[in-house]
Amino acid sequence: MNLSLPIVSIIIPAHNHAEYLAEAIESVLAQDYPGTELIVLDDGSTDSTREVLAQYKGRFFWESHANMGQARTLNKGWKIARGEILGKLSADDTLLPQAISEVVRVLQDNPRALVAYPDFQLIDPNSATVRTLLLDDFDYHTMLVETECAIGTGALFRRRALELVGDWNPALPQTLDYDFWLRAGLYGEIVHVPKVLATFRVHPHSQSYRPMSEQVAQEPVRVVSALFDHPDLPQQYKSMRNLGIANAHIVTAQLHLRAGRVASAWHSMRNAQRLAPASLVRWRTMRALANALFNRTAHKLLWTIRGLFGRERLG
């Protein structure tokens, strides 16, 4: 290994995704970056995850523990990891072979950056590409006030970010990454890497796809409200509190609609209207609600068509 290159530790928190886990693991083992450390933590899986991991004996560190949730599993992984640069990879996602080397290069070129994130592809359950997401350059206002987080699969961050903002929040099973990026953005730059370097799998059992509980759907409001109360939030954002929390309520309404809770969605929209009436008549709001109503149906239809006619013909 080139001693001038920092060690990069990738944590895979695995919970009942045995069907996809080997593909995620192989994508990390295939990295062209020489200083890659892989750690897989089985978070109390009840499927064949342990059997998949047993096939890799001696190739990387892995262990199983009783289920304690993704955030606690990741926090355990960060403490085990040797790397000065860290990243998480969901057990159903993948990295392209040059992902780590490209993102590390950007971090090294930007000493003030705490986080760097690439573009990525959405893939279906059979690993066929659904679409490519070419992301915008990072903007803190968009992430906080608009409740939009472009940072996804393939993001890496310096260990210093953990030292500055603390662990990932175990009270947030769904938005733990969004919360961490918001907190990290208070203390350092977040840089976009304009290259497709990872994949994000959309499937019926993925955490972001399946319907969320009433409590989990409220997380965007909790996260955004906490950030507006953060003592280190720049003064320029203080006056945007009502708009920011209103937009978070709209995201919560979207999540309620996806789960079929129309009354709860209506209540969230009313909260948004009370805080910032204009937030309800924006194109972004209409798009979010339409996505909640039709996005899952569209994905299921696409998977069915691909199953009937084959991936190659639609590729």
C-alpha positions, 0 to 999 in steps of 0.5 A, a space after each residue: 500500500 502507498 503509505 501516503 494514502 489513508 485507510 478507508 473503512 467501509 462498514 456494511 450493516 447487514 440485516 436480512 438482506 442475504 439475497 444481495 449481500 454477496 454482491 455488496 461484499 464483492 463490490 467492496 473487495 473489487 475496489 481498485 483502492 489499495 487501502 480498503 478495509 471491509 467490516 460486515 456486521 450482521 445485526 441479528 439477521 434471521 435469514 441466511 446472512 451468516 451462511 453468506 458471510 461464512 463463505 468469506 472466512 479470512 477475507 475481511 472482518 465480520 461478526 454477528 450480534 443481537 439486533 440493535 438497529 442500524 445506527 448502533 451497528 454503524 457506531 460499533 463499526 466506526 469504533 472497530 474500523 482503522 480508517 481515517 476515512 469512513 463509509 457505510 454501504 447498505 447490504 443491498 447496494 454496491 460500489 463501482 470498482 473505482 468508487 473509493 479511489 475517486 472519492 478519496 481523491 476529491 477529499 484529498 484535493 479539498 482539505 476542508 471537506 468532511 464529506 464527499 459523495 458521488 452520483 449513483 444509479 438506481 437498480 432493480 431487484 435483478 441489478 438492472 439499471 432503472 435510472 441514473 441520478 446525476 446530483 447537484 453540488 451540495 447546498 446546505 440551504 437545500 438540505 436543511 430548509 428544503 428537506 432534500 438530501 442528495 447524499 446517497 450511496 458511495 459517500 465517504 467522510 473523514 473520521 474527524 466528522 465523528 469527533 466533531 458531531 458525535 455518533 449516528 443517532 439510534 433514535 432515527 432508524 430511517 433518517 440517521 444519515 440525513 441527520 448526520 450529514 446535516 450535523 457534519 455540514 455545520 463544521 466542514 464542507 461537503 463536496 459533490 463528486 460528479 461521477 456515477 460510482 455506486 448503485 442504490 437498489 430499489 426493491 420491495 423489502 428495502 428500508 426506503 421503499 417499504 411503508 414506514 410506521 407512523 413514528 418513523 414517518 415523523 422523523 424528518 420533522 424531528 431532525 429538521 426541528 433539532 437542527 434549527 435548535 442547534 447552537 452552532 446553526 449559522 444565524 442566516 438560517 434562523 429566520 427560515 425555521 417555519 419554512 424549513 419545518 413546514 417542508 419537513 411536514 410535507 415530506 412526512 405527509 409524503 411518507 404517510 401517503 406511501 403507507 396509506 395513512 391519508 388522515 395522517 398525511 392530511 394532518 401533516 399538510 395542515 401543519 405545513 400550511 399553518 407554518 408557511 402557507 405558501 409551501 403547499 402551492 409549490 411545484 416541489 410539493 405537488 411532485 412529492 405527493 405525486 411521487 408518494 401516490 405513484 412511484 411504487 406502482 411505477 417501480 412494480 410495473 417496471 419490474 414486472 415488464 423486465 421479468 416478462 421480457 428480460 433485462 437485456 431487451 430493456 437495458 
